[in-house]
Amino acid sequence: MYVGSQRIAIVKPETARSFRVVAENAPTALKIANLGAPQVSRLGEKVLSDWVSQAIDMINADALAIHLNPAQEVFQPEGEPWFRGVLDKLRFIKKIANRPLIVKEVGNGISMEVAKLLATKVSPDAIDVAGTGGTSFIRIESIRAGTTDEANVYSGWGIPTALSICEVRSVYNGVVIASGGIRSGLDGAKAIAIGANAFSMSRPLLLAALKGYDETRKFIGKLLREFKIAMFLTGSRNVDELSKAPVVFGPTIISWLSQRNIPCKHIRRFA
Ligand SMILES: Cc1cc2nc3c(=O)[nH]c(=O)nc-3n(C[C@H](O)[C@H](O)[C@H](O)COP(=O)(O)O)c2cc1C
């Protein structure tokens, strides 16, 4: 379980309670702390260390995620599009966090070039592609800001999740998490077959959670069944076998991969 950006809880400690409930109510779940790249890139090392430990301690986190969200910041009314020096800050966080580091997007995808920079300069433990196809912060923020014309121009911006998995996997040997528009266990199974190690989703779970505990439990059960059916039908005894299941790409993906010089065979067999 990722939590949302914890900046608010650090700046306004009276709001930290809404994060602490995660540690209190989900002691055995995998919990992932979360901070934004624009904020961490502007902090000096001493304050940054303090933010990182506060974020981790607040939810008793097993891992720490830093989100890269340039498109969101551009459209956000109170946006902070500050990314200068972010790679150095990520490298510093990796050194001090004492937890696995996940670098993620928020719905516009991570490119091969960014993944290569991350792999060589930061060496994160995981990259969550969070590609386009699901929740769009360009839309959300522009509706809040009342600038829907610009958002319409940029509504298609980003790298679709399936392609972002291929892009990242072609240059990065760590854990790849698929997210952005994953809506069923079958979507998750496909993501794993083309190179992701795990998948996650936000919107559908939030919608279920709004209806309550039983609905959320039911949704997760359905998701797992859908995932297992895909494994059964492809003859995959475990997730590792699913990751080697035969895959056929449609023309859009083939064209994208060829323009980006990513050999299809290379993707799934990379690790
Ligand atoms: C209401 C909402 C709030 C979000 N807040 C954050 C956030 O604070 N930090 C973050 O890294 N991602 C955040 N995300 C982005 C998700 O992590 C995910 O990348 C994105 O929603 C795409 O997945 P989806 O299509 O399944 O929703 C948020 C998503 C939603 C729906």
Ligand as a Chemical Component Dictionary entry (heavy atoms), coordinates in Angstrom:
data_LIG
# 
_chem_comp.id                   LIG 
_chem_comp.type                 NON-POLYMER 
_chem_comp.pdbx_formal_charge   0 
_chem_comp.three_letter_code    LIG 
# 
loop_
_chem_comp_atom.comp_id 
_chem_comp_atom.atom_id 
_chem_comp_atom.alt_atom_id 
_chem_comp_atom.type_symbol 
_chem_comp_atom.charge 
_chem_comp_atom.model_Cartn_x 
_chem_comp_atom.model_Cartn_y 
_chem_comp_atom.model_Cartn_z 
_chem_comp_atom.pdbx_ordinal 
LIG C1  C1  C 0 -6.663 10.374 -5.814  1  
LIG C2  C2  C 0 -5.262 10.017 -6.242  2  
LIG C3  C3  C 0 -4.191 10.587 -5.564  3  
LIG C4  C4  C 0 -2.875 10.272 -5.922  4  
LIG N1  N1  N 0 -1.841 10.813 -5.214  5  
LIG C5  C5  C 0 -0.571 10.398 -5.465  6  
LIG C6  C6  C 0 0.517  10.830 -4.641  7  
LIG O1  O1  O 0 0.346  11.597 -3.698  8  
LIG N2  N2  N 0 1.761  10.371 -4.919  9  
LIG C7  C7  C 0 1.995  9.504  -5.959  10 
LIG O2  O2  O 0 3.141  9.068  -6.139  11 
LIG N3  N3  N 0 0.990  9.109  -6.778  12 
LIG C8  C8  C 0 -0.272 9.517  -6.555  13 
LIG N4  N4  N 0 -1.317 9.086  -7.362  14 
LIG C9  C9  C 0 -0.985 8.405  -8.632  15 
LIG C10 C10 C 0 -1.028 6.900  -8.555  16 
LIG O3  O3  O 0 0.066  6.434  -7.792  17 
LIG C11 C11 C 0 -0.959 6.231  -9.947  18 
LIG O4  O4  O 0 0.310  6.426  -10.502 19 
LIG C12 C12 C 0 -1.962 6.768  -10.942 20 
LIG O5  O5  O 0 -3.171 7.058  -10.289 21 
LIG C13 C13 C 0 -2.242 5.787  -12.072 22 
LIG O6  O6  O 0 -2.897 4.620  -11.651 23 
LIG P1  P1  P 0 -4.481 4.382  -11.851 24 
LIG O7  O7  O 0 -4.779 4.587  -13.310 25 
LIG O8  O8  O 0 -4.702 2.960  -11.398 26 
LIG O9  O9  O 0 -5.209 5.358  -10.976 27 
LIG C14 C14 C 0 -2.629 9.379  -7.002  28 
LIG C15 C15 C 0 -3.725 8.813  -7.690  29 
LIG C16 C16 C 0 -5.035 9.115  -7.324  30 
LIG C17 C17 C 0 -6.167 8.479  -8.091  31 
# 
loop_
_chem_comp_bond.comp_id 
_chem_comp_bond.atom_id_1 
_chem_comp_bond.atom_id_2 
_chem_comp_bond.value_order 
_chem_comp_bond.pdbx_ordinal 
LIG C1  C2  SING 1  
LIG C2  C3  SING 2  
LIG C2  C16 DOUB 3  
LIG C3  C4  DOUB 4  
LIG C4  N1  SING 5  
LIG C4  C14 SING 6  
LIG N1  C5  DOUB 7  
LIG C5  C6  SING 8  
LIG C5  C8  SING 9  
LIG C6  O1  DOUB 10 
LIG C6  N2  SING 11 
LIG N2  C7  SING 12 
LIG C7  O2  DOUB 13 
LIG C7  N3  SING 14 
LIG N3  C8  DOUB 15 
LIG C8  N4  SING 16 
LIG N4  C9  SING 17 
LIG N4  C14 SING 18 
LIG C9  C10 SING 19 
LIG C10 O3  SING 20 
LIG C10 C11 SING 21 
LIG C11 O4  SING 22 
LIG C11 C12 SING 23 
LIG C12 O5  SING 24 
LIG C12 C13 SING 25 
LIG C13 O6  SING 26 
LIG O6  P1  SING 27 
LIG P1  O7  DOUB 28 
LIG P1  O8  SING 29 
LIG P1  O9  SING 30 
LIG C14 C15 DOUB 31 
LIG C15 C16 SING 32 
LIG C16 C17 SING 33 
# 
